[in-house]
Amino acid sequence: MRECFKECYRVLKPGRWMTVEFSGTRAAVWNCIQTALSDVGFVVANVSILEKSHKGYRAVTTPTAVKQDLVISAYKPNGGFEDRFDVERRQRTESGISFARTSGTFLSSKSRETTGYNS
């Protein structure tokens, strides 16, 4: 399964989407699909339920039959979003550190004024 998703990732253009429909009852297979998508580089954006309007004989007569399918929507990142997010994260971190330093200096000088300690 991983090799299949690897090939999909290779041929899909950056920023484009892929949809995978899962119809089964085994959680291990579901987990394998999600892991394989992430491992090859896809970003899973949404998982939704697809209601089956026409149920087959087994779905009606057996309690363990699949009544709904799961649909995974994933995309191949284009790099732009991730790069912008990384730059913004660094800027926010630097702003936070600067704020903490300024606030710390201000608070420590205020506490010295109110307590009368000047060390």
DSSP file with accessible surface (Angstrom, degrees, kcal/mol):
  #  RESIDUE AA STRUCTURE BP1 BP2  ACC     N-H-->O    O-->H-N    N-H-->O    O-->H-N    TCO  KAPPA ALPHA  PHI   PSI    X-CA   Y-CA   Z-CA
    1    1 A M     >        0   0  105      0, 0.0     4,-2.2     0, 0.0     5,-0.2   0.000 360.0 360.0 360.0 -40.2    0.0    0.0    0.0
    2    2 A R  H  >  +     0   0  107      1,-0.2     4,-2.4     2,-0.2     5,-0.2   0.896 360.0  52.2 -60.4 -41.3    2.9    2.3    0.8
    3    3 A E  H  > S+     0   0  124      2,-0.2     4,-2.0     1,-0.2    -1,-0.2   0.879 107.8  52.4 -64.2 -36.5    4.4    1.8   -2.6
    4    4 A C  H  > S+     0   0   78      2,-0.2     4,-2.1     1,-0.2    -2,-0.2   0.945 112.3  43.9 -63.5 -48.1    1.1    2.7   -4.2
    5    5 A F  H  X S+     0   0   15     -4,-2.2     4,-2.6     1,-0.2    -2,-0.2   0.841 109.4  58.2 -67.6 -31.1    0.8    6.0   -2.3
    6    6 A K  H  X S+     0   0  105     -4,-2.4     4,-2.0    -5,-0.2    -1,-0.2   0.919 107.7  46.4 -63.3 -41.0    4.5    6.7   -3.0
    7    7 A E  H  X S+     0   0   92     -4,-2.0     4,-2.2     2,-0.2     5,-0.2   0.905 110.9  52.1 -68.9 -39.5    3.7    6.5   -6.7
    8    8 A C  H  X S+     0   0   39     -4,-2.1     4,-1.9     1,-0.2    -2,-0.2   0.925 110.1  49.5 -60.3 -42.9    0.6    8.7   -6.3
    9    9 A Y  H  < S+     0   0   63     -4,-2.6    -1,-0.2     1,-0.2    -2,-0.2   0.894 109.4  52.7 -63.4 -38.9    2.8   11.2   -4.5
   10   10 A R  H  < S+     0   0  162     -4,-2.0    -2,-0.2     1,-0.2    -1,-0.2   0.922 116.1  36.9 -64.7 -42.8    5.4   11.1   -7.2
   11   11 A V  H  < S+     0   0   90     -4,-2.2     2,-0.3    -5,-0.1    -1,-0.2   0.718  96.7  93.5 -88.0 -18.4    2.9   11.8  -10.1
   12   12 A L  S  < S-     0   0   42     -4,-1.9     3,-0.1    -5,-0.2     6,-0.0  -0.545  78.9-120.5 -77.8 136.0    0.7   14.3   -8.3
   13   13 A K    >   -     0   0  144     -2,-0.3     3,-1.8     1,-0.1    63,-0.3  -0.433  39.6 -88.5 -71.8 149.0    1.6   18.0   -8.7
   14   14 A P  T 3  S+     0   0   78      0, 0.0    64,-0.2     0, 0.0    -1,-0.1  -0.280 114.6  23.1 -57.2 138.6    2.4   20.0   -5.6
   15   15 A G  T 3  S+     0   0   25     61,-3.4     2,-0.2     1,-0.3    63,-0.1   0.408  97.4 123.5  84.7  -0.3   -0.7   21.5   -4.0
   16   16 A R    <   -     0   0  144     -3,-1.8    60,-2.3    60,-0.2    -1,-0.3  -0.562  53.7-125.0 -95.9 161.7   -3.0   19.0   -5.6
   17   17 A W  E     -A   75   0A 142     58,-0.2     2,-0.3    -2,-0.2    58,-0.2  -0.674  15.8-166.5-110.0 157.0   -5.4   16.7   -3.8
   18   18 A M  E     -A   74   0A  30     56,-3.2    56,-2.8    -2,-0.2     2,-0.4  -0.989   8.6-153.2-138.2 143.4   -6.2   13.0   -3.6
   19   19 A T  E     -A   73   0A  92     -2,-0.3     2,-0.4    54,-0.2    54,-0.2  -0.974   7.6-169.0-120.7 133.5   -9.2   11.2   -2.2
   20   20 A V  E     -A   72   0A  25     52,-2.5    52,-3.2    -2,-0.4     2,-0.5  -0.983   8.0-154.1-122.4 129.2   -9.1    7.6   -0.8
   21   21 A E  E     -A   71   0A 108     -2,-0.4     2,-0.5    50,-0.2    50,-0.2  -0.886   8.4-162.7-104.7 132.2  -12.2    5.7    0.0
   22   22 A F  E     +A   70   0A  22     48,-3.6    48,-2.7    -2,-0.5     2,-0.5  -0.962  12.0 176.6-117.9 124.2  -12.0    2.9    2.6
   23   23 A S        +     0   0   65     -2,-0.5     2,-0.3    46,-0.2    46,-0.1  -0.890  40.7  93.3-127.7  97.8  -14.6    0.3    2.9
   24   24 A G        -     0   0   31     -2,-0.5    44,-0.1    44,-0.3    -2,-0.1  -0.983  64.0-129.1-171.2 172.3  -13.7   -2.3    5.6
   25   25 A T  S    S+     0   0  101     -2,-0.3     2,-0.6    41,-0.1     3,-0.1   0.484  73.1 101.8-113.4  -5.6  -14.1   -3.3    9.2
   26   26 A R     >  -     0   0  166      1,-0.2     4,-1.7     2,-0.0     3,-0.4  -0.714  52.4-161.6 -90.8 118.5  -10.4   -3.9   10.1
   27   27 A A  H  > S+     0   0   65     -2,-0.6     4,-2.8     1,-0.2     5,-0.2   0.833  89.5  63.2 -64.1 -32.1   -8.9   -1.0   12.1
   28   28 A A  H  > S+     0   0   62      1,-0.2     4,-2.0     2,-0.2    -1,-0.2   0.895 104.0  46.7 -62.5 -38.6   -5.4   -2.3   11.3
   29   29 A V  H  > S+     0   0   44     -3,-0.4     4,-2.3     2,-0.2    -1,-0.2   0.922 111.7  51.3 -68.9 -43.0   -6.0   -1.7    7.6
   30   30 A W  H  X S+     0   0   37     -4,-1.7     4,-2.1     1,-0.2    -2,-0.2   0.932 111.7  47.0 -58.3 -47.0   -7.4    1.8    8.3
   31   31 A N  H  X S+     0   0   83     -4,-2.8     4,-2.6     1,-0.2    -1,-0.2   0.884 109.3  54.6 -63.4 -38.5   -4.3    2.6   10.4
   32   32 A C  H  X S+     0   0   61     -4,-2.0     4,-2.7    -5,-0.2    -1,-0.2   0.909 107.6  50.1 -62.2 -41.4   -2.0    1.3    7.7
   33   33 A I  H  X S+     0   0   10     -4,-2.3     4,-2.4     2,-0.2    -2,-0.2   0.950 112.9  45.6 -62.7 -48.7   -3.6    3.6    5.1
   34   34 A Q  H  X S+     0   0   58     -4,-2.1     4,-2.0     1,-0.2    -2,-0.2   0.918 114.9  47.4 -62.9 -42.5   -3.3    6.7    7.3
   35   35 A T  H  X S+     0   0   75     -4,-2.6     4,-2.9     1,-0.2    -1,-0.2   0.928 111.4  50.6 -65.0 -43.8    0.3    5.8    8.2
   36   36 A A  H  X S+     0   0    5     -4,-2.7     4,-1.8    -5,-0.2     6,-0.2   0.909 109.0  51.6 -62.5 -41.5    1.3    5.1    4.6
   37   37 A L  H  X>S+     0   0    0     -4,-2.4     5,-2.0    -5,-0.2     4,-0.7   0.941 114.8  42.2 -60.2 -46.3   -0.2    8.4    3.4
   38   38 A S  H ><5S+     0   0   68     -4,-2.0     3,-0.9     1,-0.2    -2,-0.2   0.904 110.1  57.3 -67.8 -41.1    1.8   10.4    6.0
   39   39 A D  H 3<5S+     0   0   94     -4,-2.9    -1,-0.2     1,-0.3    -2,-0.2   0.849 106.9  47.5 -60.6 -37.0    5.0    8.4    5.5
   40   40 A V  H 3<5S-     0   0   20     -4,-1.8    -1,-0.3    -5,-0.2    -2,-0.2   0.607 127.7 -94.0 -84.2 -10.4    5.2    9.3    1.8
   41   41 A G  T <<5S+     0   0   26     -3,-0.9    -3,-0.2    -4,-0.7    -2,-0.1   0.380  75.3 138.2 122.0  -6.2    4.5   13.0    2.4
   42   42 A F      < -     0   0    6     -5,-2.0     2,-0.6    -6,-0.2    -1,-0.3  -0.396  46.2-136.4 -70.2 151.2    0.8   13.6    2.0
   43   43 A V  E     -B   75   0A  51     32,-2.6    32,-2.2    -2,-0.1     2,-0.7  -0.953  14.5-138.9-107.1 118.4   -1.0   15.8    4.5
   44   44 A V  E     +B   74   0A  49     -2,-0.6    30,-0.2    30,-0.2     3,-0.1  -0.706  28.5 171.6 -79.6 115.7   -4.3   14.4    5.6
   45   45 A A  E     +     0   0A  52     28,-2.4     2,-0.3    -2,-0.7    29,-0.2   0.749  58.9   7.9 -97.6 -28.3   -6.7   17.3    5.6
   46   46 A N  E     -B   73   0A  86     27,-1.8    27,-3.0     2,-0.0     2,-0.4  -0.990  46.7-165.7-157.9 143.2  -10.1   15.6    6.2
   47   47 A V  E     +B   72   0A  57     -2,-0.3     2,-0.3    25,-0.2    25,-0.2  -0.997  27.6 167.5-128.4 124.1  -11.7   12.3    7.0
   48   48 A S  E     -B   71   0A  47     23,-2.5    23,-3.0    -2,-0.4     2,-0.4  -0.862  34.2-107.2-134.0 170.6  -15.4   12.0    6.5
   49   49 A I  E     -B   70   0A  96     -2,-0.3     2,-0.6    21,-0.2    21,-0.2  -0.827  20.2-153.8-102.3 134.5  -18.1    9.4    6.3
   50   50 A L  E     -B   69   0A  75     19,-3.3    19,-2.3    -2,-0.4     2,-0.3  -0.935  15.2-143.6-108.5 111.9  -19.7    8.4    3.0
   51   51 A E  E     -B   68   0A 116     -2,-0.6     2,-0.6    17,-0.2    17,-0.2  -0.598  12.2-133.5 -73.8 133.1  -23.3    7.1    3.6
   52   52 A K        -     0   0   62     15,-0.9     3,-0.1    -2,-0.3    -1,-0.0  -0.779  15.6-167.8 -88.1 121.7  -24.2    4.3    1.2
   53   53 A S  S    S+     0   0  131     -2,-0.6     2,-0.6     1,-0.2    -1,-0.2   0.844  79.6  44.5 -78.8 -32.9  -27.6    4.9   -0.2
   54   54 A H  S    S-     0   0  162      0, 0.0     2,-0.3     0, 0.0    -1,-0.2  -0.934  78.5-159.8-115.6 111.9  -28.0    1.4   -1.7
   55   55 A K        -     0   0   76     -2,-0.6    12,-0.1    -3,-0.1    -2,-0.0  -0.715  13.8-128.1 -91.8 141.5  -26.9   -1.4    0.7
   56   56 A G     >  -     0   0   41     -2,-0.3     4,-1.5     1,-0.1     5,-0.2  -0.166  33.3 -92.9 -78.4 176.7  -26.0   -4.8   -0.5
   57   57 A Y  H  > S+     0   0  187      1,-0.2     4,-2.3     2,-0.2     3,-0.3   0.921 125.2  48.8 -58.3 -45.8  -27.5   -8.1    0.7
   58   58 A R  H  > S+     0   0  173      1,-0.2     4,-2.4     2,-0.2     7,-0.3   0.870 107.0  55.7 -65.1 -37.3  -24.7   -8.6    3.3
   59   59 A A  H  4 S+     0   0   13      1,-0.2    -1,-0.2     2,-0.2    -2,-0.2   0.836 114.0  41.1 -65.0 -29.4  -25.0   -5.1    4.7
   60   60 A V  H  < S+     0   0  106     -4,-1.5    -2,-0.2    -3,-0.3    -1,-0.2   0.856 122.8  36.7 -85.4 -35.3  -28.6   -5.7    5.4
   61   61 A T  H  < S+     0   0   68     -4,-2.3    -2,-0.2    -5,-0.2    -3,-0.2   0.705 108.0  60.8 -98.0 -20.2  -28.4   -9.3    6.7
   62   62 A T    ><  -     0   0   41     -4,-2.4     3,-0.9    -5,-0.2    -1,-0.1  -0.911  64.8-146.8-114.8 138.4  -25.2   -9.4    8.7
   63   63 A P  T 3  S+     0   0  121      0, 0.0    -1,-0.1     0, 0.0    -4,-0.0   0.742  97.6  52.5 -72.4 -21.8  -24.4   -7.2   11.8
   64   64 A T  T 3  S+     0   0  107     -6,-0.1    -5,-0.1     2,-0.1     3,-0.1   0.476  82.3 115.8 -94.1  -0.3  -20.7   -6.9   11.0
   65   65 A A  S <  S-     0   0   19     -3,-0.9     2,-0.4    -7,-0.3   -41,-0.1  -0.293  78.3 -96.8 -69.2 153.3  -21.0   -5.7    7.4
   66   66 A V        +     0   0   29      1,-0.2    -1,-0.1   -43,-0.1     3,-0.1  -0.550  39.7 176.1 -73.0 125.8  -19.8   -2.3    6.5
   67   67 A K        +     0   0   82     -2,-0.4   -15,-0.9     1,-0.2     2,-0.3   0.634  67.9  28.1-102.4 -21.7  -22.6    0.2    6.6
   68   68 A Q  E    S- B   0  51A  81    -17,-0.2     2,-0.3   -44,-0.1   -44,-0.3  -0.980  70.1-137.3-138.9 151.4  -20.5    3.4    5.8
   69   69 A D  E     - B   0  50A  10    -19,-2.3   -19,-3.3    -2,-0.3     2,-0.4  -0.784  17.6-131.5-104.1 153.5  -17.3    4.1    4.0
   70   70 A L  E     -AB  22  49A  52    -48,-2.7   -48,-3.6    -2,-0.3     2,-0.5  -0.871  17.2-157.0-103.5 138.8  -14.6    6.4    5.2
   71   71 A V  E     -AB  21  48A  20    -23,-3.0   -23,-2.5    -2,-0.4     2,-0.5  -0.971   1.9-160.6-120.7 124.2  -13.2    9.0    2.8
   72   72 A I  E     -AB  20  47A   1    -52,-3.2   -52,-2.5    -2,-0.5     2,-0.6  -0.916   0.7-162.7-104.7 126.7   -9.7   10.5    3.3
   73   73 A S  E     +AB  19  46A  24    -27,-3.0   -28,-2.4    -2,-0.5   -27,-1.8  -0.950  21.5 166.0-107.8 121.6   -8.9   13.8    1.6
   74   74 A A  E     -AB  18  44A   1    -56,-2.8   -56,-3.2    -2,-0.6     2,-0.3  -0.926  17.4-156.3-133.5 155.7   -5.1   14.4    1.4
   75   75 A Y  E     -AB  17  43A  52    -32,-2.2   -32,-2.6    -2,-0.3   -58,-0.2  -0.942  22.6-118.3-133.6 158.1   -2.9   16.8   -0.5
   76   76 A K        -     0   0   28    -60,-2.3   -61,-3.4    -2,-0.3   -60,-0.2  -0.840  41.3-121.5 -91.6 118.3    0.7   17.0   -1.6
   77   77 A P        -     0   0   26      0, 0.0   -61,-0.1     0, 0.0    -1,-0.0  -0.273  12.6-152.8 -61.0 147.9    2.3   20.0    0.1
   78   78 A N        -     0   0  100    -64,-0.2     2,-0.1   -63,-0.1    -2,-0.0   0.394  33.6-121.9-101.2  -0.4    3.7   22.7   -2.3
   79   79 A G  S  > S+     0   0   27      1,-0.1     4,-2.3     4,-0.0     5,-0.2   0.027  92.9  91.9  88.8 -31.3    6.3   24.0    0.2
   80   80 A G  H  > S+     0   0   24      2,-0.2     4,-2.5     1,-0.2     5,-0.2   0.944  87.7  44.9 -64.2 -46.7    5.0   27.5    0.2
   81   81 A F  H  > S+     0   0  107      1,-0.2     4,-2.8     2,-0.2     5,-0.2   0.938 114.3  48.6 -63.8 -45.9    2.7   27.2    3.1
   82   82 A E  H  > S+     0   0   64      1,-0.2     4,-2.2     2,-0.2    -1,-0.2   0.908 112.7  48.4 -62.9 -40.3    5.2   25.3    5.2
   83   83 A D  H  X S+     0   0  109     -4,-2.3     4,-2.2     2,-0.2    -1,-0.2   0.930 113.1  47.0 -65.5 -45.4    8.0   27.8    4.5
   84   84 A R  H  X S+     0   0  146     -4,-2.5     4,-2.7     1,-0.2     5,-0.2   0.915 111.9  51.0 -62.6 -41.9    5.7   30.8    5.3
   85   85 A F  H  X S+     0   0   99     -4,-2.8     4,-2.6    -5,-0.2    -1,-0.2   0.919 109.4  50.5 -62.3 -41.4    4.5   29.0    8.5
   86   86 A D  H  X S+     0   0   55     -4,-2.2     4,-2.3    -5,-0.2    -1,-0.2   0.922 111.6  47.4 -64.4 -42.2    8.2   28.4    9.6
   87   87 A V  H  X S+     0   0   61     -4,-2.2     4,-2.4     1,-0.2    -2,-0.2   0.945 113.8  47.4 -63.9 -45.8    9.1   32.1    9.0
   88   88 A E  H  X S+     0   0   94     -4,-2.7     4,-2.7     1,-0.2    -2,-0.2   0.893 110.4  52.9 -63.4 -38.7    6.0   33.3   10.9
   89   89 A R  H  X S+     0   0  105     -4,-2.6     4,-2.4    -5,-0.2    -1,-0.2   0.938 109.8  47.9 -63.1 -43.6    6.8   30.9   13.7
   90   90 A R  H  X S+     0   0  112     -4,-2.3     4,-2.6     1,-0.2    -2,-0.2   0.915 112.1  49.9 -63.6 -41.2   10.3   32.2   14.1
   91   91 A Q  H  X S+     0   0  110     -4,-2.4     4,-2.5     1,-0.2    -2,-0.2   0.919 111.4  48.3 -63.9 -42.4    9.1   35.8   14.0
   92   92 A R  H  X S+     0   0  131     -4,-2.7     4,-2.5     2,-0.2    -1,-0.2   0.903 111.7  50.3 -64.4 -39.6    6.5   35.0   16.7
   93   93 A T  H  X S+     0   0   69     -4,-2.4     4,-2.6     2,-0.2    -2,-0.2   0.943 111.8  46.9 -63.7 -46.0    9.1   33.3   18.8
   94   94 A E  H  X S+     0   0  127     -4,-2.6     4,-2.5     1,-0.2    -2,-0.2   0.910 112.9  49.8 -63.3 -39.4   11.5   36.2   18.5
   95   95 A S  H  X S+     0   0   78     -4,-2.5     4,-2.7    -5,-0.2    -1,-0.2   0.909 111.0  49.9 -64.3 -41.2    8.7   38.6   19.4
   96   96 A G  H  X S+     0   0   39     -4,-2.5     4,-2.7     2,-0.2    -2,-0.2   0.913 111.1  48.0 -64.3 -41.5    7.8   36.5   22.4
   97   97 A I  H  X S+     0   0   76     -4,-2.6     4,-2.6     2,-0.2    -2,-0.2   0.933 112.9  48.5 -65.8 -43.4   11.4   36.4   23.7
   98   98 A S  H  X S+     0   0   67     -4,-2.5     4,-2.7     1,-0.2     5,-0.2   0.931 112.3  49.2 -61.8 -43.3   11.7   40.2   23.2
   99   99 A F  H  X S+     0   0  146     -4,-2.7     4,-3.3     1,-0.2     5,-0.3   0.927 110.9  50.0 -61.8 -44.3    8.4   40.7   25.0
  100  100 A A  H  X S+     0   0   59     -4,-2.7     4,-2.8     2,-0.2    -1,-0.2   0.916 111.9  47.9 -62.9 -41.4    9.5   38.5   27.9
  101  101 A R  H  X S+     0   0  178     -4,-2.6     4,-2.3     2,-0.2    -1,-0.2   0.941 115.3  44.5 -63.8 -46.5   12.8   40.3   28.2
  102  102 A T  H  X S+     0   0   90     -4,-2.7     4,-2.6     2,-0.2    -2,-0.2   0.941 116.5  45.9 -63.7 -45.8   11.1   43.7   28.2
  103  103 A S  H  X S+     0   0   31     -4,-3.3     4,-3.4    -5,-0.2     5,-0.3   0.904 111.6  52.5 -64.5 -40.7    8.4   42.6   30.6
  104  104 A G  H  X S+     0   0   37     -4,-2.8     4,-2.5    -5,-0.3     5,-0.2   0.922 111.4  46.0 -62.6 -41.5   10.9   41.0   32.9
  105  105 A T  H  X S+     0   0   96     -4,-2.3     4,-2.1    -5,-0.2    -2,-0.2   0.942 115.7  46.4 -65.7 -44.4   13.0   44.1   33.0
  106  106 A F  H  X S+     0   0  116     -4,-2.6     4,-2.3     1,-0.2    -2,-0.2   0.944 114.7  46.6 -64.0 -46.6   10.0   46.3   33.6
  107  107 A L  H  X S+     0   0  110     -4,-3.4     4,-2.6     1,-0.2     5,-0.2   0.903 111.5  50.7 -65.1 -40.0    8.5   44.0   36.3
  108  108 A S  H  X S+     0   0   46     -4,-2.5     4,-1.7    -5,-0.3    -1,-0.2   0.903 111.7  47.6 -68.5 -35.2   11.8   43.6   38.1
  109  109 A S  H  X S+     0   0   39     -4,-2.1     4,-1.8    -5,-0.2    -1,-0.2   0.905 112.8  49.7 -71.0 -36.5   12.3   47.4   38.2
  110  110 A K  H  X S+     0   0   90     -4,-2.3     4,-2.3    -5,-0.2     5,-0.2   0.909 109.2  51.3 -66.8 -39.9    8.7   47.9   39.4
  111  111 A S  H  X S+     0   0   57     -4,-2.6     4,-2.1     1,-0.2     6,-0.4   0.882 108.3  52.1 -68.0 -33.4    9.1   45.3   42.2
  112  112 A R  H  X S+     0   0   92     -4,-1.7     4,-1.6    -5,-0.2     5,-0.4   0.908 110.1  49.5 -66.1 -37.7   12.2   47.0   43.4
  113  113 A E  H  < S+     0   0  129     -4,-1.8    -2,-0.2     1,-0.2    -1,-0.2   0.914 114.8  43.0 -66.1 -42.0   10.4   50.3   43.6
  114  114 A T  H  < S+     0   0  116     -4,-2.3    -1,-0.2     1,-0.2    -2,-0.2   0.831 120.1  40.1 -78.2 -29.8    7.4   48.9   45.5
  115  115 A T  H  < S-     0   0   82     -4,-2.1    -1,-0.2    -5,-0.2    -2,-0.2   0.667 103.0-125.2 -91.2 -19.7    9.4   46.8   47.9
  116  116 A G     <  +     0   0   57     -4,-1.6     2,-0.5     1,-0.3    -3,-0.2   0.493  64.8 135.6  87.8   3.5   12.2   49.3   48.5
  117  117 A Y        +     0   0  170     -5,-0.4     2,-0.4    -6,-0.4    -1,-0.3  -0.720  25.6 173.8 -88.2 128.3   14.9   46.8   47.5
  118  118 A N              0   0  136     -2,-0.5    -9,-0.0    -3,-0.1    -1,-0.0  -0.827 360.0 360.0-130.5  91.2   17.6   48.2   45.2
  119  119 A S              0   0  149     -2,-0.4    -7,-0.0     0, 0.0    -2,-0.0  -0.581 360.0 360.0-102.0 360.0   20.3   45.6   44.8
